[in-house]
Amino acid sequence: PGVGHSGRRRETERGRDITIANKMAPGSFVGIFSDIITGGSASAMACLFSNPLEVVKTRLQVQGEMAASAPKKYTGLMDALVKIPREEGLRAIQKGLGPGMLYQFAMNGARLGSYPTLKKIFKEGPEHSPLGNALRQLAAGGIAGAMGAVVGSPLFMIKCRLQTQSSVALDKAIGAGASGRASTMGHQHAYAGALDGLRTVWREEGIRGMFRGVDGAVPRVMVGSAAQLASYESAKRNLKETGWIQEGIGLHFTASMLSGLVVTTCMNPFDVVSTRLYNQGHGALRKYSGPVDCFRKTFAAEGLRGLYKGWTAHYARLGPHTVLSLIFWEQTKLLASRMRGA
């Protein structure tokens, strides 16, 4: 009887473990929810550290907009890092942090949360060739990125406008009587904060205004997401195959830095266009009718260098952000797995 009772208990425990594993598997409701929470939390935590570089990147991308010979407020990454807190206070270097973290949670929760399930849908696995798997990863990453871009679009718009907003540029524009607050540092929206920005957009433009610029955000995030998720997994797999680096934070760090380099190069032109579309004024103050028009006008006025404005700041931000978000993602997934097994 004792042996029978012990056997039944082991069977019960084994059945419980199988049930938990099935619930947490990619494609299950609980599994998807777990991926969304871990993916979103990881990116939001990374944003806390990378946001100052996001502020600098945004300022560099909008300065001298549509005017290659316009005077530049910032000569580069380090100059902006010094001038912004010196002229506007320390809090200025963390402008847009609140909506930025919420955006990262919403966008990357949807993106990273849907990616494992999409890979399963596309049947990515060892039975396919490396090229076949790479294409499946690109497709899954691109679709996941598009979903995330739409979900997070209103938050990204407010984040972008708050980060562009400079007390120095705004004071000069208002003093000169500039009705649209146009500036060589980008359009100045003069929001009191994130909630004021959302209320203003809703009041002046309605629901369409909340999602204006999403047509530039979708290709931006699709390119970035496909490049990041595919290059990260490929880099991690190839590094492991060399036998030089074993599974752990060191492997995640190295693969993330390589991934960040690929993402920055592929994504920067789309990032410049997206930033300018989100930050432009509305009505008669709109400069661009859409992403294609913005690409065309930016290239015509500023050349290829205009589309790669802020590349150094972009990588300086994206490299560490990619490292931190993917490391946090790996670690939060491990934590969630241990909690499930407890």
MARLUMLO-705546 format. One record per residue (C-alpha): y, x, z; residue in one letter. Coordinates in Angstrom, 2 decimals, decimal comma. Example, Ala and Ser with C-alpha at 12.3 -4.5 7.8 and 13.67 -1.06 7.14 Angstrom:
v	u	w	type
-4,50	12,30	7,80	A
-1,06	13,67	7,14	S
This chain:
v	u	w	type
0,00	0,00	0,00	P
2,40	2,83	0,85	G
1,83	4,51	-2,48	V
2,26	1,21	-4,29	G
5,54	0,53	-2,51	H
6,83	4,04	-3,37	S
5,82	3,60	-7,01	G
7,59	0,25	-7,24	R
10,72	1,80	-5,69	R
10,72	4,62	-8,24	R
10,32	2,09	-11,06	E
13,22	0,05	-9,65	T
15,45	3,15	-9,45	E
14,47	4,19	-12,95	R
15,25	0,72	-14,28	G
18,62	0,77	-12,51	R
19,47	4,16	-14,04	D
18,51	2,93	-17,51	I
20,65	-0,19	-17,06	T
23,67	1,90	-15,98	I
23,17	4,31	-18,88	A
22,98	1,43	-21,37	N
26,14	-0,13	-19,96	K
28,00	3,16	-20,20	M
26,74	4,04	-23,68	A
29,32	4,28	-26,50	P
29,69	0,80	-28,01	G
29,05	-1,10	-24,76	S
31,97	-2,94	-23,14	F
31,82	-0,88	-19,95	V
31,41	2,33	-21,94	G
34,45	1,57	-24,10	I
36,52	0,64	-21,03	F
35,49	3,90	-19,34	S
36,49	5,89	-22,44	D
39,88	4,14	-22,58	I
40,64	4,86	-18,91	I
39,50	8,49	-19,01	T
41,18	9,21	-22,36	G
44,46	7,52	-21,42	G
44,63	9,10	-17,95	S
43,94	12,57	-19,32	A
46,79	12,38	-21,87	S
49,23	10,86	-19,38	A
48,57	13,72	-16,94	M
49,08	16,27	-19,71	A
52,41	14,63	-20,63	C
53,77	15,41	-17,18	L
53,60	19,12	-18,03	F
54,39	19,01	-21,77	S
57,33	16,57	-21,77	N
60,10	19,23	-21,51	P
58,84	20,76	-24,76	L
58,68	17,28	-26,30	E
62,39	16,84	-25,49	V
63,19	20,16	-27,17	V
61,02	19,38	-30,21	K
62,72	16,00	-30,68	T
66,23	17,49	-30,42	R
65,41	20,22	-32,95	L
63,94	17,71	-35,41	Q
66,99	15,44	-35,49	V
69,79	18,01	-35,36	Q
71,51	18,56	-38,69	G
69,77	15,47	-40,08	E
70,38	15,06	-43,83	M
72,77	18,03	-43,79	A
71,26	21,48	-44,27	A
74,59	23,24	-43,69	S
75,62	21,25	-40,59	A
76,40	23,26	-37,46	P
73,41	23,54	-35,15	K
73,62	22,85	-31,45	K
70,40	24,77	-30,79	Y
69,23	27,89	-32,59	T
65,64	27,43	-31,52	G
63,13	26,71	-28,79	L
64,40	29,06	-26,08	M
68,06	28,27	-26,77	D
67,38	24,54	-26,33	A
65,33	25,11	-23,17	L
68,30	26,92	-21,65	V
71,16	24,73	-22,93	K
69,76	21,27	-22,19	I
69,41	21,66	-18,39	P
72,53	23,84	-18,17	R
74,77	21,31	-19,95	E
73,13	18,04	-18,94	E
71,37	18,79	-15,67	G
67,74	19,49	-14,78	L
66,71	15,84	-15,18	R
67,64	15,99	-18,87	A
64,71	18,28	-19,65	I
62,37	15,50	-18,51	Q
64,08	12,69	-20,41	K
61,75	9,93	-21,55	G
59,01	10,97	-19,12	L
58,22	7,41	-17,97	G
57,79	5,82	-21,39	P
56,24	9,08	-22,59	G
53,44	8,89	-20,02	M
52,91	5,18	-20,67	L
52,81	5,89	-24,40	Y
50,25	8,64	-23,93	Q
48,09	6,34	-21,81	F
48,33	3,44	-24,28	A
48,03	5,46	-27,48	M
45,40	7,94	-26,36	N
43,53	5,36	-24,35	G
43,03	3,42	-27,57	A
42,51	6,57	-29,64	R
40,16	8,57	-27,44	L
38,55	5,42	-26,11	G
37,59	4,17	-29,58	S
36,65	7,57	-31,05	Y
33,11	7,87	-29,57	P
32,30	4,32	-30,65	T
33,70	4,89	-34,15	L
31,60	8,05	-34,48	K
28,56	5,96	-33,63	K
29,58	3,34	-36,22	I
29,91	6,08	-38,86	F
26,51	7,41	-37,72	K
27,72	10,95	-37,00	E
24,77	13,07	-35,86	G
22,53	16,11	-36,38	P
20,65	14,43	-39,23	E
23,69	14,91	-41,47	H
25,10	18,11	-43,01	S
28,07	19,85	-41,31	P
30,35	18,61	-44,12	L
29,02	15,07	-43,76	G
29,65	15,10	-40,02	N
33,11	16,62	-40,51	A
34,05	13,78	-42,89	L
32,69	11,22	-40,45	R
34,72	12,80	-37,64	Q
37,86	12,76	-39,82	L
37,37	9,08	-40,64	A
36,70	8,15	-37,03	A
39,65	10,21	-35,81	G
42,01	8,77	-38,41	G
41,13	5,14	-37,65	I
41,29	5,78	-33,91	A
44,71	7,37	-34,37	G
46,03	4,40	-36,37	A
44,91	2,00	-33,65	M
46,62	4,11	-31,01	G
49,85	4,38	-33,01	A
50,24	0,62	-33,27	V
49,46	0,03	-29,59	V
51,92	2,67	-28,38	G
54,69	2,23	-30,98	S
57,38	0,46	-28,84	P
56,98	3,03	-26,07	L
57,20	5,96	-28,47	F
60,38	4,53	-29,99	M
62,12	4,28	-26,59	I
60,84	7,73	-25,56	K
62,18	9,24	-28,77	C
65,61	7,61	-28,44	R
66,00	8,62	-24,80	L
65,05	12,23	-25,58	Q
67,49	12,41	-28,49	T
70,23	10,96	-26,32	Q
72,52	13,78	-25,17	S
75,39	13,25	-22,75	S
77,31	16,02	-24,56	V
76,85	14,49	-28,04	A
77,42	10,95	-26,76	L
80,69	11,84	-25,04	D
81,98	13,49	-28,23	K
80,94	10,54	-30,41	A
82,52	7,94	-28,13	I
85,66	10,04	-27,76	G
85,99	10,24	-31,53	A
85,55	6,48	-31,80	G
82,28	6,70	-33,70	A
81,10	3,10	-33,96	S
77,51	4,05	-34,61	G
77,58	7,07	-32,31	R
76,42	9,23	-35,21	A
76,08	12,90	-34,32	S
74,82	16,17	-35,75	T
72,27	15,85	-32,93	M
70,93	12,54	-34,24	G
71,91	8,93	-33,70	H
72,96	8,30	-30,07	Q
71,75	4,96	-28,72	H
73,35	5,14	-25,24	A
70,54	3,45	-23,27	Y
70,79	3,44	-19,49	A
67,03	3,90	-19,26	G
63,69	2,80	-20,68	A
63,96	-0,85	-19,59	L
67,53	-1,08	-20,86	D
66,36	0,34	-24,19	G
63,55	-2,19	-24,50	L
65,87	-5,07	-23,57	R
68,52	-3,89	-26,05	T
66,04	-3,59	-28,93	V
64,55	-7,01	-28,15	W
67,99	-8,64	-27,90	R
69,39	-7,08	-31,09	E
66,31	-6,90	-33,33	E
63,54	-9,04	-31,84	G
59,83	-8,35	-32,23	I
60,33	-6,60	-35,58	R
62,65	-4,13	-33,89	G
60,03	-3,32	-31,26	M
57,68	-2,15	-34,01	F
60,24	-0,71	-36,42	R
59,11	2,80	-37,33	G
55,41	2,07	-36,88	V
54,97	2,61	-40,65	D
55,89	6,25	-40,05	G
53,92	6,53	-36,82	A
50,58	5,40	-38,26	V
50,25	8,22	-40,87	P
51,64	10,70	-38,29	R
49,03	9,84	-35,68	V
46,23	9,39	-38,21	M
46,80	12,91	-39,55	V
47,22	14,38	-36,07	G
44,28	12,50	-34,59	S
41,89	13,31	-37,43	A
42,92	16,97	-37,40	A
42,77	17,27	-33,61	Q
39,49	15,52	-32,89	L
37,65	17,02	-35,86	A
39,01	20,56	-35,45	S
38,45	20,52	-31,68	Y
34,83	19,47	-31,98	E
34,18	21,89	-34,83	S
35,84	24,76	-32,96	A
33,92	23,97	-29,78	K
30,60	23,77	-31,63	R
31,17	27,01	-33,59	N
32,35	28,89	-30,50	L
29,25	27,79	-28,59	K
27,01	28,91	-31,46	E
28,42	32,44	-31,23	T
27,05	32,68	-27,69	G
30,26	34,36	-26,51	W
31,58	31,34	-24,59	I
29,53	28,86	-22,60	Q
30,31	25,22	-21,87	E
33,21	24,95	-19,44	G
36,99	25,07	-19,14	I
37,17	28,45	-20,94	G
35,48	26,95	-23,99	L
37,65	23,82	-23,85	H
40,81	25,96	-23,58	F
39,97	28,21	-26,56	T
38,86	25,32	-28,77	A
41,98	23,35	-27,81	S
44,36	26,18	-28,72	M
42,71	26,57	-32,13	L
42,81	22,82	-32,62	S
46,50	22,70	-31,67	G
47,35	25,25	-34,37	L
45,65	23,15	-37,05	V
47,23	19,92	-35,81	V
50,78	21,32	-35,70	T
50,65	22,61	-39,27	T
49,18	19,38	-40,66	C
51,27	17,03	-38,57	M
54,79	18,48	-38,41	N
56,22	16,93	-41,62	P
54,91	13,51	-40,53	F
56,28	14,11	-37,04	D
59,79	14,87	-38,36	V
59,75	11,71	-40,48	V
58,42	9,57	-37,63	S
61,03	10,89	-35,17	T
63,89	10,18	-37,59	R
62,63	6,69	-38,44	L
62,35	5,77	-34,76	Y
65,72	7,22	-33,84	N
67,85	5,86	-36,69	Q
70,30	3,04	-36,10	G
69,70	-0,49	-37,35	H
71,47	-2,69	-39,85	G
74,17	-0,85	-41,79	A
73,44	2,33	-39,80	L
69,90	2,71	-41,17	R
69,47	5,88	-43,20	K
65,92	5,35	-44,41	Y
64,06	2,33	-45,74	S
60,67	3,74	-44,76	G
58,54	6,89	-44,46	P
58,45	7,68	-48,21	V
62,24	7,34	-48,43	D
62,63	9,57	-45,37	C
60,32	12,23	-46,83	F
62,24	12,17	-50,09	R
65,73	12,31	-48,57	K
64,82	14,96	-45,99	T
63,28	17,22	-48,62	F
66,21	16,70	-51,02	A
68,84	17,48	-48,36	A
67,07	20,12	-46,24	E
64,16	21,40	-48,31	G
60,69	22,20	-47,00	L
62,23	23,82	-43,92	R
63,63	20,41	-42,99	G
60,14	18,95	-42,84	L
59,01	21,83	-40,65	Y
61,93	21,70	-38,24	K
60,81	22,24	-34,70	G
57,41	23,73	-35,71	W
57,52	26,38	-32,98	T
58,56	23,86	-30,34	A
55,93	21,47	-31,68	H
53,13	24,00	-31,21	Y
54,57	25,19	-27,91	A
54,31	21,58	-26,80	R
51,19	20,49	-28,69	L
49,13	23,58	-27,91	G
49,36	23,20	-24,11	P
49,30	19,39	-24,37	H
46,14	19,53	-26,47	T
44,60	21,99	-24,01	V
45,55	19,94	-20,97	L
44,67	16,52	-22,41	S
41,27	17,62	-23,72	L
40,47	19,58	-20,55	I
41,52	16,60	-18,42	F
39,48	14,36	-20,74	W
36,38	16,49	-20,37	E
36,83	16,69	-16,60	Q
37,55	12,97	-16,13	T
34,47	12,13	-18,20	K
32,39	14,40	-15,96	L
33,92	12,78	-12,87	L
33,19	9,29	-14,22	A
29,62	10,36	-14,99	S
29,13	11,69	-11,45	R
30,60	8,52	-9,96	M
28,18	6,42	-12,02	R
25,28	8,53	-10,84	G
26,30	8,26	-7,17	A
